[in-house]
Amino acid sequence: MPSFEYILGLILGLALVMILSPLAGAQELVLDTLVLDNVNDRIQLRFGVQAEEMETLRTSLDNGGALRAECSIFLRRERSWWPDSTLVEKRLRYDLQVNPLTQSYKMINCTTQKTIKENNLKALIHKGWDKIAVDLGPWKALQSGATYIVELHLQFKRPDVPVWLKNALFFWSWDVLSSQTYRMHFTY
């Protein structure tokens, strides 16, 4: 017969799962398209990103003033007996800012320093992230018959949180929207 502690732990665990499961919610950052293509003998990755939780993003911008969107892209060669080898690693960063006086939003591509301004946040996200193209190197770097993995990791963070605070509150998530990871396997 199970002990009293076992039954109590089971009941508390079930209650915790029932309470926290509605908080999990749906994906907040959604990949729109994902295309890997050969463009002038170069590997080109094209994709689009949509933010489903626009109100959460707007509230966070209005309360905090700035957000950073980071996209990490990895191209790996899959190996069966050894860890996968990373061929390419790219990082894209976009800063989102709000101007409360003009009630406008601004997106800065930190790589190209290109700035987009809009009065509507949804239009800004669409204009800035509808079509993103990233060069992943020469096509001849891929070996015929090998299996590869393209991985995208998307997240929103607060760029102005001091390092000492991040270290002191290591258990706290500084992500504004939950991060998402997408993987695509292909054989060349």
Buried (B, 14 or more C-beta within 10 A) or exposed (E): EEEEEEEEEEEEEEEEEEEEEEEEEEBBBBBEEBEBEEEEEBBBBBBBBBBBBBEBBBEBBEEBBBBBBBBBBBBBBBEEEEEBEEBBEBEBBBBBBBEEEEEBBBBBBBEEEEEBBBEBBBEBBBBBBEEBEBEBBEBEEBEEEEBBBBBBBBBBBBBEEEEEEEEEEEEEEEEBBBBBEBEBEEEE
